[in-house]
């Protein structure tokens, strides 16, 4: 069924519409400086499509909660635990309820964690509940930043991973991302690159105008027009809107935001002596409510004192029994057992095509079978060690400084592609042939060879490695930061692990 969403008017006063079914398949990116009308555009899109599709709004400022009164959206207050938000998101997909996730009142890091948990719950919903959902994320540069900021690395990785899943892998799960940002330069490129439809509003910085012109296929000289756009006017392009850049004036909306633009208003007519009395005269109520000032923070501990405390050995408690009630765990023995379990999982050629959740459950069962002592690894630690195990690093290389540097480089990538990067890095450090596309595709959990090649291109764009081809068509991967390169390898060669399994059968 084809449904046209009325955005407003286009060139010559003709109506400008969005093919909703095409939008669900191709996603949308909106850019504009503060005051350009991004929120008004999103509100128009949400109001017009509300009768046709389930909606989920990630709202950092609480502007879209007014949709609840007119269109029946349920407002979800994000001041909950991450587990609660994940479960609520799963039930939202099950019962097909339109919601607004209100992040107002939380600091930036809390907003990132809450949005990540909520989007993760929608992404991980059961297959039977993969109904189409329009997921609108306002101020997307907060949740998918292009560079590290003042928040912790863990929060940034969680939020960036959730946004990457939404834009890169959400289509098959029915999730259609609509993201709005003030600046394209602040938005992670791998998130912005997945959108096929664009609405570009007023912007002034040269770098943002140039990127907007590139995305719309316009000449760099035409980028100046983005400075002249009025509030509520955008240039549109994409399969769901128009095949050529189209100026669009956004139409009116039925609801309004709680926060409005500041308006000029006259000052109160108060005589100077009366104004002074209002300011300096103390109200009797204030006398009964003393001013509470927070205590000053304690002075910082000198570095020399901290080092001295660390150097002092901790005295043993008096009367402590030398023998412990529980046997002590040999960490080296435990790590060796965990490595053995991970090698068993990696040795299975079909393991690469299973989800991380299934592999983690298999890992826990194998740990019980092998009697691995201590607490089991959590999911995050399991993902990290699984990526390292897939690289097939021996003990000699594991202790090498170059390998430790490769591990640090991989931390800038999302969990699902760290294993691919480490496989290529291991081959370069060992001087082995560059892995084939089939090997990299298996490590990524896909049968598509083109995706494996795109991953190498992505690593190269991030400045992590350089890919070159010799005169025989063999591929060589160079790591400038590590000072190593792989031996020439045939990119079209079959996967060794799959071949060995087939031969054994």
N, C-alpha and C positions, 0 to 999 in steps of 0.2 A: 504494500500500500504506500503510495507516494503522498507525503504531507508537506506542504509548503509553509514555512514559518515567515510571517511578515516582519521584516526588520525595519522598514521605513520606505524612503524614496531613493531611487538611484538617479542616474543621468537623465536629464530632461523631464524629471518628475515621474518617471515610470516606477512602478512598485519594485522594491528589492526584497527578494525572498531567499530563504535557505531551505534546501532539500533536507528534511530532517533525517530521512533514512540514510542518505549519503553522508550527512554529518556524523551519524553514529559510527560509520565505518572509517571515516577519514580524520576526525578530530579537528580542533580549532585552537588557534593562538591569537590572542588580542594583546596589542601593545599600545600604550599611550601614557604620557606624563600625567602627574596628578592634576586633576581638573579637566582632563580631556574628554571625560564621559564614559570611561570603561565600565564603571559600576552601572551606569544607566543602560549601556548596551547589554550587559549580562542580565539585568533585570528584565529588559524587553524580551530577550531570548527565552528566559525562564518563564515569563508570563505567557508568551505565545505558545510555548511547547508543553506547558503544564498538563493540558488535557490529554496529551498523546503519549507521553513517555515518563517513566519514573525519574526523579531528579534527586541529586545529592549535592549540596552546596557546602564547600569548605570555606567558612566565613571568619576571617581573623578579626574583623572589627565589629561584628554583630549587626551589619547593615541589612542583611537579607532576612532577618527573623520576621519582618513584617509580611513576608509571603504566607506565613501561617494563617493569618486572619482571613485573607482573601482566597487562597488556593489550597489550604488544608495541610501545608507542610508541618511536620513534627519537628520542633526545635530540640536538639540534643545538646545539653550543656556539657562542654568538654571537661569540666572540673570533676573528672572521675578517674579511676585507675585505668591503665592501659588495657588490662584484661577485660574490664567492663566494656570499654569502647569497642574492642575487637568482637566481643560477643554480640553487642548491640548491632554492629555493622552486619554480622552474619544474619541476624533476624530481620534486618531491613531488607536484605536481598531475598530472603525467604518469603516475606509477606508483601514485597513490592510497595513499600511506603516511601513517599518523598520526604526528605529530611533536610534540615539546615544544621550543620555542626557549628555551634556557636563557640568560638575560641576567645571571645572577648574576656578580658580580665586576667589572662594568662601571660606570663612573659614569653619571649620569643622561643626559648628552648622548650618550655612546656608545650607551646603551640606545635612545635615541630614533632615532638614525641606523640602528642595526642593525634595529630593528623596522620602520622605514620601508622599508629595502631589502628585507627579507623579505616584508612585506605587498605591496610593489610588484611583486615577482617573482610572487607568487600572483595578483595582480590582472591582470597583463599576460600571463598564460599563454595559449597558443594556444586557439582556440575548441574544438578537438577535445578539449581536456582540461578543459572546464568541468564537472567532476563536482561534486556537492554536498559542501561541506566546512563543518564547524562550527568557526568561528574564535573561540576564547575568549581574551579579553584581560583579564588581571588587572591591577588598579591602572591603569585606563584613563585616569585624570586625569593620569598621567605622560606619556602619549603624545598626548593631545588636551587640552592645558590651555586653560582659558577665558581666561587672560591670560598675557602674556609673563613669564617668570621669569628665573633666572640663566643659563639656557642661551642659546646664540647664536640669532639670528633664523632663520638658515638651517636649523639642526637642528629648531627648533620648526615651521617651515613644512613641512619634509619629513615629519615625523611626523604633524602635523595633516592634511596632504594625504592621507597613506596611510590614516589612520583615517576621514577623510571619504569616500574612495573605498570603503572596506570597508562602511561603514554606509549610504551613499547610493546607490552604484552597484554594489555587490557582488552583489546578489541575482541579476541576470541572468547573472552569471558563476559562479553556484553558491556564492558565499561568504555564509555566514550568520553575522553578527557577534553574539557574546555578550560584552558588556562589563560589568565590575564596577568600581565606584568607591567610595571612602570618602565622598566629598562630591559631590553633584550640582552645587553652586555652583562647584566647581573644574573641572568637565567642560565642554568646549565645547558650546554649545547645539545647533549644527547637527549634531553627532554624536549627542547624546542624543535629539534630536527624531525620529530615524529609527527608533527602537525602538518596537514596538507591544505588546510584552509586558514586564511589570515585576514585579520581586520586591524589595520594600522592607523592609529590616531595621531594626534599632535605630539611631536617630540622635537627637541631642540639640539641635543648633543649630536655631533657629527658621526660618532661611531654608531649610535642607535639609528640615525637616519640612513647610513650606509647599509647596515644589516637589514633594515626594513626594505630598502630598495632591492637588495639582493634577493630577499625572500619573495618579493613580488615580481621579480624578473624585469625590473625597471633599470634604466640607465642611471649611473651615478649622478649625472647632472639633474635628473628629475627628482632626486632625493630632497631637494630644497623645499618641495611643495609640502612636506610634512610639517614644516614650521608654520605654514599659513593656514592649516586646517582649523576650523572653528570647533568649539565644544560640541560634542555629539556628532561630529562628522568623521568618517573613516574611509580608508581605501581598502576595498575587499578583493580577494582573489582566492580561488579554490574550486574543486569539483562540485562542492555543495552550494556555491554561491555564483561565481562567474568564472569563465575561462580566461578573461582578460581583466586587468585592474579596473575596478569599478568604484567611483565615488558613491558613498552611501550616507544619507542623513537619517539617523536613528529616530524612530517614531516615539510617540508618547507612551507612558507607562501608567498602570492603574494603581500601583502601590508606591510608597516612597520610603527612602532610607531614614533611619532614626537620626543619623548625623547629616547635617546639611552644610552647604558652603556658607562661610561667614558673610553677613549682610551689614552694610553701613547703617547706623542708626544714630540719631542725635544724642549728645550727652545730656544728663539731667541738669536742669537749671538750678544750681545751688550756689549761693553766695560764698565767697572765699572763707569768711569767718565761720559760716555754718559747716562747710566742708572740713575745716580744721577741727571743729568740735566733734564731728562724726568720727574722725580718725583717731584723735587723741583721748577722747573721753572714754573712760572704762565703764562698761556695763556692769551692774551689780551681779549679774549671772556669771560673768567672767571671773569675779572674785572668788566665787565658790568652786570654780573649775580651774585649778592651777595648771599652768602650762607644763606639759610633760615632755621633757627632752630626753632622747635616748642617751644612755651613758657613752662617754667617749670610748672608742675601741682601745684595747690594750696595746702598748707599744710593741712593735715586732721584735721577736727574739733574734738577737744577733746571730749571724751565720756561724761564727766561731763557736758559740755555745751549742748550737744544734749539732755541729760536727763532733764536739766533745761528748755530747750525750750519746750519739751513735757509736762513738769509739769505745765508750765504757761498756764492759761486759755486764750482762744482766745477772744479778746474783740469784742463786737458786734459793727457793723458799726453804725456810728451816723445817726440818722434820719431814721433808718430802721423801717419799719412797722411791728408791731407784727403779724398781720394777713397775711398769705401767699395767693398768687393768686390761688394756687392749693392746694387741700387738701393733708395733709401729709399721707404717707403710713405707716400703722402699720405693721412693719416687722414680728412681732409674728403672727398677723392675716394672713399675706400673706403666711408665711411658713406653717401655719395650712391648708390653702386652697390648697397649692401645695401638701402637704402630702395627703390630701383627694383625689385629682385628681390621684395621683400616686397609691393610694390604689385601686381606681376603676380599673385602668389598670391592676394591679397585680392580682386582684380578677378574671380576665378572664383567664381561664386555657389555652386558645388558644393563649394568648398574648405572651407566651414564645417562640412560634414557628414563630413569625413574625419578620421581620428585624427591626433593630433599627430605620432606617429612617421612616418606617411605624408607629412605636410606637411614634416617636417624633411628627409626623404630627397629630396623634390621641391626643397626649398630648396637643398640641397647640389649637386644636379645643375644647377640654374639658375645658381648661383654659378660653377661651372666653365664653363658656356656663356658667361657674361658676363665671364669672366676677372677675377673679383673678387680683388684681391691680398690677401695675408696669410692668417693662419689662419682657418678658418671659425668661426662662432659655435658655442659649445656649446649643448646642448639647453635649458638654463635661460635663457641669454641670448636664444635664438631665441624661446622662449615669450613672454618679456617684450616683445621688439620686435614680434612678431606681434600682440600685444594692442594695442600703440600704433598699429601700421599699420592695424588694423581700425577704429580710431577716426577715421581720415581727417583728421589734424591738418595744417594748412598750416604753412609756415615761420614766419609771423608769430606764430601762436598757440603754436608749439613753444617759442619763446623767452620767452613770457609767464610771469610769476611764478605766476599763477593756475593755469596748466596744470601747472607743476612741482609745485605743491601738490596738484593732483589726482592726479599720478603717485605722490606720497608716500602719499596716502590709499589708493590702490589696492594698495599693497604689503601692507596688512593682510589682503587677500583671497587666496584660492587662485588658482592659475594659470588654471584653467578658466573663472573668472568675472571676471577682471580686464578682459578685452576688453569685456564687456557694460557694466561700470561706466564705462570710459573713453569708450565711445560716447555714453552718456547725459551724461557730463561735458562732452564736446566740444560736444554740441548746446546745453547750457546756456551754455557760455562763448561760443559763437558767436551766441547768441540765436535759434537755429533751433528748429523744431518738435520736440517730444518724440518720439523714435523710436516706431514702432508695435510691437505685440507680435510681429508677424511678423519685423521687423528684429532685435529683440532675440533672438528664438528662433534665427534663423540665426546670429547672432554666438555663441550658446551651443552651436551644433551640434545643434539638435533641431528637430523639426517641431511640438512641443507648445507652443501659445501659453500654456497655463496655467503651464508651467515658467518662461516669461519673466516672467509677472506675479509668480510667487513669488520670483523673483530681486529684483525691485524691492522687494517686501515685506521680503526679507532685508536688503537695503541699508538700508532704513528702520529696521529693528530694530537695526542696528549703529550708527545715528546718523549715517550718511554723507549721507543726503539725506531730503527730505520730498516725498511724492507727494500732490497734490491735484487735484481735478476742478472745472472751472468750470461755469457754468450750462448750457453747450451740450454737456456730456459730454466735453469735450476734456481731455486729461491734461497736467498741468504738473508738472515736477520742479524742486524748489528745493534748492540746495546752501548751507546756512547758513554753512559754514566758508569758502566761496568768495565768498559774497555775490552769487550769480548764480542765475538761473532760466531754464528753457527757455520757448520760446513754446508756446502750446497746440497739441497734436497729437492726431490721431485714433488711439486705441489699436487700432482695428480696421482701419486702413488696410493695404493690401498692402505687401510688401517692395519697395522701389524697385529694388534690384539684380536681383531675380528677374524683375520686370516688364520691365526694360530688356533682360535676356537673352532673355526670351520674345518681345519685340517684334523683336529683331534676328534671331531664328530665323524 
